[in-house]
Amino acid sequence: MTEDATLLEPLLALLRGGVGEDDRWLKAIFSHPAGDAFFEKLVAQPVRLTSGAAIKLVVSNQGRVATRALPLGDWPAELEAVLGAEPSHINLLARDHDWHARRAKSGRWLVSRGKPSQVPRGEPAAVAAHDRQPNHPLPPDDEAVRELFVETGLFGHSGKLRGEAAGKYRQVQHYVELLRPLGLWERPAGSAVRIVDAGCGKAYLSLALYLYAKRRGLRPELHAVDREPSVIGAVATAAEHLGYIDVHTHAADIASFAATLDGGCDLLVSLHACDTATDDALGAGVSLGAKAIVLAPCCHHELVAQVEARMKDGRAPAGWDAILGSGLLRHRFADVLTDALRAAALEACGYRADVVEFVDPEATSRNLMIRAERRPEGSGLEMAKAAGVASFRGLAAAWDVQPSVQRVVASPEP
């Protein structure tokens, strides 16, 4: 990734170019979380209509979603309006490369380019038909994928999606989609990739990641860790039925397991681990030297009590009465404070962390994902780590809180 804003120009040139040539783009996703633009998320995609080529726009804003087809000739002006709203993120999927751009607090663009996620290099590209089938990371018509979903109860024995499992099925697909851009998948065919699932439960998602790695030609090794022996037994049975030979189950807490695992890991994931168990998973990922750590936190209790204590003794920052005076807002603020400190802790440990929406907030309020990748060695690494330490300590000091994750910042090296 680079801070040179000129590297944004190839991305913009691609968007402004045609949609029928070899360098045609496939999908563009613009994000604007500040809430002061005409969109929070805008997805643009070239489509083929009976009247000719067009751009399909799906605009999400304040819980409303609107879809319209834009004549191709109107796209340049629409694009300039979108860019003029100053989006914070741009993800561009093209035939030859995926582009990811993020606007830093300074206003400068940070841009990275990776291998294509939707169309393999060299494969002929065609403009998508309007309302085409989704490009799932785990295609449901694939036999191995169907077997996985039947085994985990998302599909019936007929191979069809169970109606009551539709939400869980979408969650699994979206989860893998959010992890698809991680660089750890970009390895030569036959390479090993080690995944640790902290607090695995039924391991719906980590078994899906195991299969996703296999579909990419890699050799996955999954370690499913949970305190409950009965849960672990069910995961072991599912893996045996599926023929997943390199799935290892461990009835243990994640800290104890991490202390005994030789060789570290490539990816540590944790889904909805309660309260400070998410911090335990984060610490385990750092100690194992994971190349990527992905957390979807659950309930947040630890800092609620600390924030309330600061209110009672008058140590809460002035001017926050409107938030701290409401029980609901106070708890939600504690959630945000906790996850902001976790993201800053990961930055302090040498990771590049971002926070994204995991599932629809209508499904659960616990819908955030912290996705972090280890930064490469180089002159900028220590500077980034120092900035992460400063952010963490500054935020913790402002609220005079002592979160469990601070132990990782105190000694971030594995």
Buried (B, 14 or more C-beta within 10 A) or exposed (E): BEEEBEBBEBBBEBBEEEBEEEBBBBBBBBBBEEEEBEBBBBBBBBBBBEEEBBBBBBBBBEEEEEEEEBEBEEBEEBBEEBBEBEBBBBBBBBBBBBBBBBBEEEEBBBBBBBEBBBBEEEEEBEBBEEEEEEBBBBBBEEEBBBBBBBBBBBBEEEBEBBEEBEBBBBBBBBBBBBBBBBBBBEBEEEBEBBBBBBBBBBBBBBBBBBBBBBBBEBBBBBBBBBBEEEBBEBBBEBBEEBEBEBBBBBBBBBBEBBEEBEEBBBBBBBBBBEBBBBBBBBBBBBBBBBBBBBBBBBBBEBBBEBBBEBBEEEEBEEEBEEBBEEEEEBBBBBBEBBBBBBBBBBBBBBBBBBBBBBBEEEEBEBBBBBBBBBBEEEEEEEEBBEEBBEBBBEBBEEBBBEBBBBEBBEEBEE
